[in-house]
Amino acid sequence: MTEYLLLGLAGIIVLGIAAQWLAWRLKLPSILLLLIVGFAAGPLAGFINPDELLGDILFPIVSISVAIILFEGGLSLRIPDLRKTGAVVHLLVTVGACVTWSLSALAAYYILDIDFTLAILLGAILVVSGPTVIGPLLRNIRPVGNVASILRWEGILIDPVGAVLAVLVYEVIVAGSFNNITTVAVVSIVKTILVGGGIGIPATLVLIFFLKRFWIPDFLQSPVSLMIVVSAFTASNMLQHESGLLSVTVMGVILANQETVKIKHIIEFKENLRILLISGLFIVLSARITMGDLEHMSVKSLLFLGVLILFVRPLAVAISTLGSELNWRERIFLSFIAPRGIVAAAVSSIFALRMFEAGYTEASQLAPITFMVIIGTVAVYGLGSPLLAKRLGVAEPNPQGVFIVGAQPWAVTIAKVLKDSGFKVFLADINLSNIFNARMEGIPTYYGSIVSESILNKIDLDGIGRLMALTPNDSVNSLATLRFEEVFDSSELYQLIPLGEEKGDKEKVSKHLRGRFLFGSGINYQYLARRFAAGAVVKKTKLTEEFDYEEFKARYGTSAVPLFLVTDTGNLLVYTTDDQPEAKAGHTLISLVDPLPEG
């Protein structure tokens, strides 16, 4: 028995992380691959049986995991993002949620022929979406502008809203009459807000109080914050069903938007934990599906799914975005992304059990129908939304632009060549004269410190996929790469080689405190400044079969320094000390060369 438990738990972790990695390699939505792998390991192969493996602790584990994921999601929300999108987000989680609830309930009643009270409960359950599915989709799609902010806020806030609706409907049903529905609804909503906020806010203030006085050492910041989050979630749920989701969401938002203490360690830990939890939860979710559940995949269920995707969500978005500044492309994209995830599965399973115990035998249909909706929406939105976003021009899944720190004249020259090559560029500097010169070249800029607390709220990084630190200060270059670790992947953080880096071990900068070194050995700030001062220029060269890279080197000599390579597919490759891309016919080479003598 012990070996079976060990093998099952290890299988959930291994399969979940392996599916995440494979999805990244294949450029597929991770949640879709997780569902496929989990289904294969569960009902098909019989390798993982979550109910048998975890027994009665399955749903408590799922609930706590969802709470942690929601808290981490709250940490990603910034209040300034709501300046342009707050009204739309508010309407989506209120009016939009009511539209989704009522229309989903009517569709379930008329199409699926289930009891009206159960249809109302199912409609409430299907309101939720959540960060477990929205987060991976956004990471894969990378929508630009207001769309990303709206979906992120909606995905976090809609979970407690949907859970509260489900509790509300359940309490009305248990009360045995819809005559006093107003009283029950008001009491339930008020209790949820008072309990969720009354526990979440003080818990966050306690954590901030301890961090501000340095009563928690760095190595315990993440474990202590996790302890407080789980405690607040549990206490809230004990006092009012599902209010814990509101508590942890409030905690995440407050902690993310306060400026009293640093929370870098907490954010890093929660981001890594989120990936692990999402991977495990989706494996468990899909492994719980039985062959009997597939019987609900009938023509009626597919029609129900189609109504949710093609009618309910578009109508909810259309009503919620009336009078907003969103363009028609953004509205269409918002209309076709509303996947359901682990929260819907957990809530449906919990209330199905409660309703069955209350005498509603048909309640056993709730979980299978919800699972069908989860699978269908994840498949449709996971595969279709990236293509739709690309077609509408509201996403950049592989942004090729460059954020350059340092706007000295030769850095502006490099930026201008990249801009003329079709890549978005953005420059930052604390020297106003440098900023003015860059703006005269038509290049977007930011005047201020790269380590400013508010810089991420003041710059537009849509279309930007990498950072290059080119300042004369090696420490600032390293700080810039550290500052933007939360924005760009570590493989896309670059800086110039520090002066003295190659003189010996005592001069070397630790790898975790810097970015990748640019261009090549010995190509530091002093070298580049000297070359440009001597008249060197940045040149674009289209390589062909007749004039290949060897011919280029023969013409410009050993002093030529390859900087970038534009592939025939339009990707920008950066030359570094650890990676020298192979230049082929059809590529465009951007390099630093000495002008050829005339004649």
C-alpha positions as CSV (number, residue, x, y, z in Angstrom):
1,M,0.0,0.0,0.0
2,T,2.8,2.4,0.9
3,E,4.5,1.7,-2.5
4,Y,1.2,2.4,-4.3
5,L,0.8,5.8,-2.5
6,L,4.4,6.8,-3.2
7,L,4.1,5.8,-6.8
8,G,0.8,7.6,-7.3
9,L,2.0,10.9,-5.6
10,A,5.2,10.8,-7.5
11,G,3.3,10.1,-10.8
12,I,1.2,13.2,-10.3
13,I,4.2,15.4,-9.8
14,V,6.3,13.9,-12.6
15,L,3.5,13.8,-15.2
16,G,2.4,17.4,-14.3
17,I,5.8,19.0,-14.6
18,A,6.7,16.9,-17.7
19,A,3.5,18.0,-19.4
20,Q,4.3,21.6,-18.6
21,W,7.8,21.3,-20.1
22,L,6.5,19.4,-23.2
23,A,3.8,22.1,-23.7
24,W,6.5,24.7,-23.6
25,R,8.6,22.8,-26.1
26,L,5.7,22.2,-28.5
27,K,4.3,25.8,-28.1
28,L,0.9,24.3,-26.9
29,P,-1.4,25.5,-24.1
30,S,-0.1,23.7,-21.0
31,I,-3.6,23.2,-19.5
32,L,-4.7,21.2,-22.6
33,L,-1.7,18.9,-22.4
34,L,-2.2,18.5,-18.7
35,L,-5.8,17.3,-19.2
36,I,-4.7,14.9,-21.9
37,V,-1.9,13.4,-19.8
38,G,-4.1,13.2,-16.7
39,F,-6.9,11.5,-18.6
40,A,-4.4,9.0,-20.1
41,A,-2.9,8.2,-16.7
42,G,-6.4,8.0,-15.0
43,P,-9.3,6.3,-16.7
44,L,-7.3,5.0,-19.7
45,A,-4.3,3.5,-18.0
46,G,-5.6,3.2,-14.5
47,F,-2.2,4.4,-13.2
48,I,-3.6,7.2,-11.0
49,N,-6.9,7.1,-9.1
50,P,-7.1,10.4,-7.1
51,D,-10.1,9.3,-5.0
52,E,-8.5,6.1,-4.0
53,L,-5.1,7.7,-3.6
54,L,-6.1,10.7,-1.5
55,G,-9.5,9.6,-0.1
56,D,-11.2,12.1,2.1
57,I,-8.4,14.6,2.0
58,L,-8.7,15.1,-1.8
59,F,-11.0,18.1,-1.7
60,P,-9.3,19.8,1.3
61,I,-6.0,19.6,-0.6
62,V,-7.7,21.0,-3.7
63,S,-9.3,23.8,-1.7
64,I,-6.0,24.8,0.0
65,S,-4.2,24.6,-3.4
66,V,-6.8,26.8,-5.0
67,A,-6.4,29.3,-2.2
68,I,-2.7,29.5,-2.7
69,I,-3.1,30.0,-6.4
70,L,-5.7,32.7,-5.9
71,F,-3.3,34.5,-3.4
72,E,-0.5,34.3,-5.9
73,G,-2.9,35.6,-8.6
74,G,-3.7,38.5,-6.3
75,L,0.0,39.3,-6.0
76,S,0.1,39.9,-9.8
77,L,-2.7,42.5,-9.7
78,R,-1.8,46.2,-9.8
79,I,-4.3,48.9,-8.8
80,P,-2.9,51.3,-11.4
81,D,-4.0,48.8,-14.2
82,L,-7.6,49.6,-13.3
83,R,-7.3,53.3,-14.4
84,K,-8.3,52.4,-17.9
85,T,-10.0,49.0,-17.4
86,G,-11.6,49.2,-13.9
87,A,-15.1,49.9,-15.2
88,V,-15.0,46.9,-17.6
89,V,-13.6,44.6,-14.9
90,H,-16.3,45.7,-12.5
91,L,-19.0,45.1,-15.0
92,L,-17.6,41.7,-16.0
93,V,-17.6,40.4,-12.4
94,T,-21.0,41.8,-11.6
95,V,-23.3,42.3,-14.6
96,G,-21.4,39.9,-16.7
97,A,-21.4,37.3,-14.0
98,C,-25.2,37.6,-13.6
99,V,-25.7,37.3,-17.4
100,T,-23.5,34.1,-17.4
101,W,-25.3,32.7,-14.4
102,S,-28.9,33.3,-15.7
103,L,-28.3,32.2,-19.3
104,S,-26.2,29.2,-18.3
105,A,-29.0,28.1,-15.9
106,L,-31.7,28.5,-18.6
107,A,-29.5,26.6,-21.2
108,A,-29.0,23.8,-18.7
109,Y,-32.7,23.6,-17.9
110,Y,-33.9,23.6,-21.5
111,I,-31.1,21.8,-23.3
112,L,-29.9,19.3,-20.6
113,D,-33.4,18.7,-19.1
114,I,-32.2,18.9,-15.5
115,D,-34.1,20.0,-12.5
116,F,-34.6,23.8,-12.4
117,T,-33.0,24.3,-9.0
118,L,-30.0,22.2,-10.0
119,A,-29.8,24.3,-13.2
120,I,-29.6,27.5,-11.2
121,L,-26.8,26.0,-9.1
122,L,-25.0,24.8,-12.2
123,G,-25.3,28.2,-13.7
124,A,-23.6,29.7,-10.6
125,I,-20.8,27.2,-10.7
126,L,-20.1,27.9,-14.3
127,V,-19.6,31.6,-13.6
128,V,-16.1,30.8,-12.2
129,S,-13.0,30.8,-14.5
130,G,-9.9,31.5,-12.4
131,P,-6.1,31.8,-12.6
132,T,-5.6,28.1,-12.9
133,V,-6.7,28.3,-16.5
134,I,-6.5,32.0,-17.4
135,G,-2.8,32.3,-16.2
136,P,-1.4,29.6,-18.4
137,L,-3.5,30.8,-21.4
138,L,-2.3,34.4,-21.0
139,R,1.3,33.2,-20.7
140,N,0.9,31.3,-24.0
141,I,-1.1,34.0,-25.9
142,R,0.6,37.1,-24.4
143,P,-2.3,39.6,-25.2
144,V,-1.3,43.2,-25.5
145,G,-2.8,46.4,-24.2
146,N,-5.9,46.5,-22.0
147,V,-6.9,42.9,-22.8
148,A,-4.3,41.3,-20.6
149,S,-5.1,43.4,-17.6
150,I,-8.9,42.8,-18.0
151,L,-8.5,39.1,-18.2
152,R,-6.1,38.9,-15.4
153,W,-8.3,40.9,-13.0
154,E,-11.5,39.1,-14.1
155,G,-9.8,35.7,-13.8
156,I,-8.8,36.4,-10.1
157,L,-12.0,38.2,-9.0
158,I,-14.5,35.9,-10.6
159,D,-13.7,32.9,-8.5
160,P,-14.9,34.3,-5.2
161,V,-17.9,35.8,-7.0
162,G,-18.9,32.4,-8.5
163,A,-18.3,30.6,-5.2
164,V,-20.5,33.1,-3.4
165,L,-23.3,32.7,-5.9
166,A,-23.1,28.9,-5.5
167,V,-23.3,29.2,-1.7
168,L,-26.2,31.7,-2.2
169,V,-28.2,29.3,-4.4
170,Y,-27.4,26.3,-2.1
171,E,-28.6,28.2,1.0
172,V,-31.8,29.2,-0.8
173,I,-32.5,25.6,-1.9
174,V,-31.8,24.3,1.6
175,A,-34.2,27.0,3.0
176,G,-36.9,25.2,1.0
177,S,-38.4,28.2,-0.6
178,F,-37.6,31.0,-3.0
179,N,-40.1,33.4,-1.2
180,N,-37.4,34.7,1.2
181,I,-34.7,34.7,-1.5
182,T,-33.9,38.4,-1.0
183,T,-33.3,38.0,2.7
184,V,-31.1,34.9,2.3
185,A,-29.2,36.5,-0.6
186,V,-28.4,39.7,1.3
187,V,-27.4,37.9,4.5
188,S,-25.2,35.5,2.6
189,I,-23.4,38.2,0.6
190,V,-22.9,40.4,3.6
191,K,-21.6,37.5,5.7
192,T,-19.2,36.6,2.9
193,I,-17.9,40.1,2.5
194,L,-17.6,40.7,6.3
195,V,-15.9,37.4,7.0
196,G,-13.7,37.4,3.9
197,G,-12.6,41.0,4.3
198,G,-12.6,40.9,8.1
199,I,-10.1,38.1,8.1
200,G,-8.1,38.8,4.9
201,I,-7.4,42.4,5.7
202,P,-6.1,42.0,9.3
203,A,-4.1,38.9,8.3
204,T,-2.3,40.9,5.6
205,L,-1.7,43.8,8.0
206,V,-0.2,41.4,10.5
207,L,2.1,40.0,7.9
208,I,3.2,43.5,6.8
209,F,3.7,44.5,10.4
210,F,6.0,41.6,11.0
211,L,7.9,42.2,7.8
212,K,8.3,45.9,8.4
213,R,10.0,45.3,11.8
214,F,12.2,42.5,10.3
215,W,10.7,40.0,12.8
216,I,10.7,37.4,10.0
217,P,14.1,36.4,8.5
218,D,14.4,36.2,4.7
219,F,14.5,32.4,4.7
220,L,11.2,32.3,6.6
221,Q,9.2,35.0,4.7
222,S,7.7,32.5,2.2
223,P,6.8,29.8,4.7
224,V,5.3,32.3,7.2
225,S,3.3,34.0,4.5
226,L,2.0,30.6,3.3
227,M,1.1,29.8,6.9
228,I,-0.9,33.0,7.3
229,V,-2.7,32.5,3.9
230,V,-3.7,29.0,4.7
231,S,-4.8,30.0,8.2
232,A,-6.9,32.9,6.9
233,F,-8.5,30.8,4.2
234,T,-9.4,28.0,6.7
235,A,-10.7,30.4,9.3
236,S,-12.9,32.2,6.7
237,N,-14.4,29.0,5.4
238,M,-15.1,27.8,8.9
239,L,-17.2,30.9,9.5
240,Q,-18.8,31.2,6.1
241,H,-18.7,28.7,3.2
242,E,-16.3,29.7,0.4
243,S,-15.5,33.1,1.9
244,G,-11.9,32.0,2.1
245,L,-11.4,32.6,-1.6
246,L,-12.3,36.2,-1.0
247,S,-9.9,36.4,2.0
248,V,-6.9,35.2,0.1
249,T,-7.7,37.3,-3.0
250,V,-7.9,40.4,-0.8
251,M,-4.6,39.5,0.9
252,G,-2.8,39.1,-2.4
253,V,-4.1,42.4,-3.8
254,I,-3.2,44.4,-0.7
255,L,0.2,42.9,-0.4
256,A,1.0,43.5,-4.0
257,N,0.0,47.2,-3.9
258,Q,1.5,48.3,-0.6
259,E,4.9,50.1,-0.6
260,T,5.9,49.5,3.0
261,V,7.8,46.2,2.7
262,K,9.6,44.2,0.1
263,I,7.8,41.0,-1.0
264,K,10.3,39.7,-3.6
265,H,11.0,36.5,-1.8
266,I,7.2,35.8,-1.3
267,I,6.4,36.5,-5.0
268,E,9.2,34.2,-6.3
269,F,8.2,31.4,-3.9
270,K,4.5,31.6,-4.8
271,E,5.2,31.7,-8.5
272,N,7.1,28.5,-8.4
273,L,4.6,26.9,-6.1
274,R,1.8,27.9,-8.4
275,I,3.3,26.0,-11.3
276,L,3.6,22.9,-9.2
277,L,0.1,23.2,-7.8
278,I,-1.5,23.9,-11.2
279,S,0.3,20.9,-12.7
280,G,-0.8,18.6,-10.0
281,L,-4.4,19.9,-9.8
282,F,-5.0,19.4,-13.5
283,I,-3.6,15.9,-13.5
284,V,-5.8,15.1,-10.5
285,L,-8.8,16.8,-12.2
286,S,-8.6,14.9,-15.5
287,A,-7.6,11.6,-13.7
288,R,-10.9,11.7,-11.8
289,I,-12.9,11.5,-15.0
290,T,-14.5,8.1,-15.4
291,M,-15.7,6.4,-18.5
292,G,-19.2,6.8,-17.2
293,D,-18.7,10.6,-17.2
294,L,-18.1,10.5,-20.9
295,E,-21.6,9.3,-21.4
296,H,-22.6,13.0,-20.8
297,M,-20.7,13.9,-24.0
298,S,-24.0,13.7,-26.0
299,V,-25.4,15.9,-28.7
300,K,-27.3,17.8,-26.0
301,S,-24.1,18.4,-24.0
302,L,-22.2,19.6,-27.0
303,L,-25.1,21.9,-27.8
304,F,-25.0,23.2,-24.3
305,L,-21.2,23.8,-24.6
306,G,-21.7,25.6,-27.9
307,V,-24.3,27.9,-26.3
308,L,-21.9,28.8,-23.5
309,I,-19.1,29.6,-25.9
310,L,-20.9,31.2,-28.8
311,F,-23.8,33.0,-27.1
312,V,-23.4,33.3,-23.3
313,R,-19.9,34.6,-23.1
314,P,-20.1,37.0,-26.1
315,L,-23.4,38.5,-24.7
316,A,-21.9,39.0,-21.2
317,V,-18.8,40.7,-22.7
318,A,-21.0,42.9,-25.1
319,I,-23.1,44.2,-22.2
320,S,-20.1,44.7,-19.9
321,T,-18.1,46.6,-22.5
322,L,-20.8,49.0,-23.6
323,G,-19.4,52.5,-23.6
324,S,-15.9,51.4,-22.9
325,E,-12.8,52.5,-24.9
326,L,-12.1,49.0,-26.0
327,N,-12.0,48.5,-29.8
328,W,-13.9,45.9,-31.6
329,R,-10.9,43.6,-31.9
330,E,-10.4,43.6,-28.1
331,R,-14.1,43.0,-27.5
332,I,-14.2,40.0,-29.9
333,F,-11.2,38.5,-28.2
334,L,-12.6,38.9,-24.7
335,S,-15.8,37.3,-26.0
336,F,-14.0,34.1,-26.9
337,I,-11.9,33.4,-23.8
338,A,-13.6,32.1,-20.7
339,P,-12.3,28.6,-19.8
340,R,-13.4,26.8,-16.7
341,G,-10.9,25.1,-14.4
342,I,-10.1,23.5,-11.1
343,V,-12.3,25.8,-9.0
344,A,-15.4,24.9,-11.0
345,A,-14.5,21.2,-10.6
346,A,-14.0,21.5,-6.9
347,V,-17.1,23.6,-6.3
348,S,-19.3,21.3,-8.4
349,S,-18.0,18.2,-6.6
350,I,-18.6,19.7,-3.2
351,F,-22.1,21.0,-3.9
352,A,-23.1,17.8,-5.8
353,L,-22.3,15.9,-2.6
354,R,-24.2,18.4,-0.4
355,M,-27.2,18.4,-2.7
356,F,-27.3,14.6,-2.9
357,E,-27.3,14.4,0.9
358,A,-30.1,16.9,0.9
359,G,-32.2,14.5,-1.2
360,Y,-31.5,15.7,-4.8
361,T,-30.5,12.5,-6.5
362,E,-30.0,14.3,-9.8
363,A,-27.2,16.3,-8.2
364,S,-24.8,13.5,-9.2
365,Q,-25.0,15.0,-12.7
366,L,-23.4,18.3,-11.6
367,A,-19.8,17.2,-11.5
368,P,-19.8,15.3,-14.9
369,I,-21.5,18.2,-16.7
370,T,-19.0,20.6,-15.1
371,F,-16.1,18.3,-16.2
372,M,-17.5,18.2,-19.7
373,V,-17.6,22.1,-19.8
374,I,-14.0,22.2,-18.4
375,I,-12.7,19.9,-21.0
376,G,-14.6,21.6,-23.8
377,T,-13.8,25.1,-22.9
378,V,-10.1,24.4,-22.3
379,A,-9.8,22.6,-25.6
380,V,-11.7,25.3,-27.6
381,Y,-10.1,28.3,-25.9
382,G,-6.7,26.7,-25.5
383,L,-6.4,25.9,-29.2
384,G,-8.5,28.6,-30.7
385,S,-7.7,31.7,-28.7
386,P,-4.0,32.0,-29.7
387,L,-5.0,31.8,-33.4
388,L,-7.9,34.3,-32.9
389,A,-5.6,36.7,-31.0
390,K,-3.0,36.5,-33.8
391,R,-5.7,37.1,-36.4
392,L,-7.1,40.0,-34.5
393,G,-3.7,41.5,-33.8
394,V,-4.3,41.7,-30.0
395,A,-1.4,39.4,-29.0
396,E,2.3,38.9,-29.5
397,P,3.1,35.3,-28.4
398,N,6.8,35.8,-29.3
399,P,7.6,39.5,-28.9
400,Q,10.9,40.5,-30.6
401,G,11.3,44.1,-29.5
402,V,14.2,45.3,-27.3
403,F,14.2,47.4,-24.2
404,I,17.6,49.2,-24.1
405,V,18.9,50.7,-20.9
406,G,21.3,53.5,-21.7
407,A,20.6,56.1,-24.4
408,Q,24.1,57.4,-25.2
409,P,24.5,58.3,-28.9
410,W,25.9,54.9,-30.1
411,A,23.1,53.1,-28.2
412,V,20.6,55.3,-30.0
413,T,22.3,54.3,-33.3
414,I,21.8,50.6,-32.4
415,A,18.2,51.2,-31.4
416,K,17.5,53.1,-34.7
417,V,18.9,50.3,-36.8
418,L,16.7,47.8,-34.9
419,K,13.7,50.0,-35.3
420,D,14.3,50.4,-39.0
421,S,14.5,46.6,-39.2
422,G,11.0,46.3,-38.0
423,F,11.5,45.7,-34.3
424,K,9.9,47.7,-31.5
425,V,12.5,49.5,-29.3
426,F,12.3,51.4,-26.1
427,L,15.1,53.4,-24.4
428,A,15.6,54.4,-20.8
429,D,18.2,56.7,-19.3
430,I,18.7,59.2,-16.4
431,N,20.5,61.6,-18.7
432,L,17.9,64.1,-20.1
433,S,20.2,65.1,-23.0
434,N,20.4,61.4,-24.1
435,I,16.6,61.1,-23.8
436,F,16.1,64.2,-25.9
437,N,18.4,62.9,-28.7
438,A,16.6,59.5,-28.7
439,R,13.2,61.2,-29.0
440,M,14.5,63.3,-31.9
441,E,15.1,59.9,-33.7
442,G,11.5,58.9,-33.1
443,I,12.3,56.3,-30.4
444,P,10.0,55.9,-27.4
445,T,11.9,56.6,-24.1
446,Y,11.6,56.6,-20.3
447,Y,13.4,59.4,-18.4
448,G,14.3,58.1,-14.9
449,S,16.0,55.4,-12.9
450,I,15.7,51.8,-14.1
451,V,15.3,50.6,-10.5
452,S,12.4,53.0,-9.8
453,E,9.6,51.4,-7.9
454,S,7.0,52.8,-10.4
455,I,8.8,52.1,-13.7
456,L,6.7,49.1,-14.6
457,N,3.6,51.3,-14.3
458,K,5.0,54.0,-16.5
459,I,6.4,52.2,-19.5
460,D,4.7,50.3,-22.3
461,L,6.4,47.0,-23.0
462,D,3.9,45.6,-25.5
463,G,5.9,43.9,-28.2
464,I,9.1,44.0,-26.1
465,G,10.6,40.6,-25.4
466,R,14.1,41.3,-24.1
467,L,16.2,43.7,-22.2
468,M,19.7,45.0,-23.0
469,A,21.7,47.0,-20.5
470,L,24.2,49.2,-22.3
471,T,25.1,51.8,-19.7
472,P,28.7,52.7,-18.7
473,N,28.0,51.6,-15.2
474,D,28.4,47.8,-14.8
475,S,26.5,47.8,-11.5
476,V,23.5,49.5,-13.0
477,N,23.6,47.0,-15.9
478,S,23.4,44.1,-13.5
479,L,20.7,45.8,-11.4
480,A,18.6,46.4,-14.6
481,T,18.6,42.7,-15.4
482,L,17.7,41.8,-11.8
483,R,14.9,44.4,-11.8
484,F,13.3,42.9,-14.9
485,E,13.5,39.3,-13.9
486,E,9.8,39.4,-13.2
487,V,9.1,40.7,-16.7
488,F,11.4,38.9,-19.1
489,D,12.7,35.3,-19.2
490,S,16.2,35.0,-17.9
491,S,17.3,33.9,-21.4
492,E,16.3,37.4,-22.7
493,L,18.2,39.5,-20.1
494,Y,21.4,40.9,-21.5
495,Q,24.1,43.2,-20.4
496,L,27.6,44.4,-21.5
497,I,30.6,42.5,-20.2
498,P,31.7,44.3,-17.0
499,L,35.2,45.9,-17.1
500,G,37.7,43.5,-15.7
501,E,35.3,40.5,-16.0
502,E,38.0,38.5,-17.9
503,K,40.9,39.4,-15.6
504,G,40.4,36.7,-13.1
505,D,38.0,35.0,-10.7
506,K,38.2,37.9,-8.2
507,E,36.7,40.2,-10.8
508,K,33.8,38.0,-11.9
509,V,30.1,38.8,-11.2
510,S,28.0,35.9,-9.8
511,K,25.8,34.5,-12.6
512,H,22.6,34.9,-10.5
513,L,23.4,38.6,-10.2
514,R,23.7,39.5,-13.9
515,G,22.3,38.9,-17.3
516,R,23.9,37.2,-20.3
517,F,27.0,38.9,-21.7
518,L,26.4,40.6,-25.0
519,F,28.2,40.3,-28.4
520,G,31.4,38.5,-27.6
521,S,34.6,38.3,-25.6
522,G,36.1,41.6,-24.8
523,I,33.2,43.6,-26.2
524,N,32.6,45.9,-23.2
525,Y,31.4,49.5,-22.9
526,Q,34.9,50.9,-23.3
527,Y,35.5,48.9,-26.5
528,L,32.3,49.9,-28.1
529,A,32.7,53.6,-27.2
530,R,36.2,53.6,-28.6
531,R,35.1,51.9,-31.9
532,F,32.2,54.3,-32.4
533,A,34.4,57.3,-31.6
534,A,36.8,56.1,-34.2
535,G,34.1,56.1,-36.9
536,A,32.7,52.6,-36.8
537,V,29.1,52.2,-38.0
538,V,26.2,49.7,-37.5
539,K,25.5,48.0,-40.8
540,K,22.7,45.7,-42.0
541,T,23.8,43.1,-44.5
542,K,21.5,40.7,-46.3
543,L,23.3,37.4,-46.7
544,T,22.8,35.4,-49.9
545,E,24.3,32.3,-51.5
546,E,26.7,34.5,-53.4
547,F,27.5,36.8,-50.5
548,D,27.5,34.6,-47.4
549,Y,29.0,35.1,-44.0
550,E,32.5,34.0,-45.1
551,E,32.4,36.7,-47.8
552,F,31.2,39.2,-45.3
553,K,34.2,38.5,-43.0
554,A,36.6,38.6,-45.9
555,R,35.3,42.1,-46.9
556,Y,35.1,43.7,-43.4
557,G,37.9,41.8,-41.7
558,T,38.4,40.6,-38.1
559,S,37.3,43.9,-36.6
560,A,33.7,43.3,-37.6
561,V,31.6,42.5,-34.6
562,P,28.3,40.7,-35.2
563,L,25.6,42.2,-33.0
564,F,22.3,40.7,-34.1
565,L,20.9,38.3,-36.7
566,V,17.4,38.6,-38.2
567,T,16.3,35.2,-39.5
568,D,14.2,34.6,-42.6
569,T,11.2,34.1,-40.3
570,G,11.6,37.6,-38.8
571,N,13.1,36.5,-35.4
572,L,15.8,38.6,-33.8
573,L,18.8,36.6,-32.5
574,V,21.3,38.3,-30.2
575,Y,25.0,37.5,-30.2
576,T,26.4,36.7,-26.8
577,T,29.5,35.2,-25.3
578,D,27.7,31.9,-24.8
579,D,25.8,31.8,-28.1
580,Q,27.0,32.8,-31.5
581,P,24.1,32.2,-34.0
582,E,25.0,30.7,-37.3
583,A,24.5,33.2,-40.1
584,K,23.0,31.7,-43.2
585,A,21.7,32.8,-46.6
586,G,18.4,34.6,-46.2
587,H,19.4,36.1,-42.9
588,T,20.2,39.7,-42.2
589,L,23.3,40.4,-40.2
590,I,23.5,43.5,-38.1
591,S,27.1,44.2,-37.2
592,L,29.6,46.9,-36.1
593,V,32.1,47.5,-38.9
594,D,34.7,50.1,-39.9
595,P,33.6,52.0,-43.1
596,L,35.2,50.6,-46.2
597,P,37.6,53.0,-47.9
598,E,36.1,54.9,-50.8
599,G,37.0,53.7,-54.3
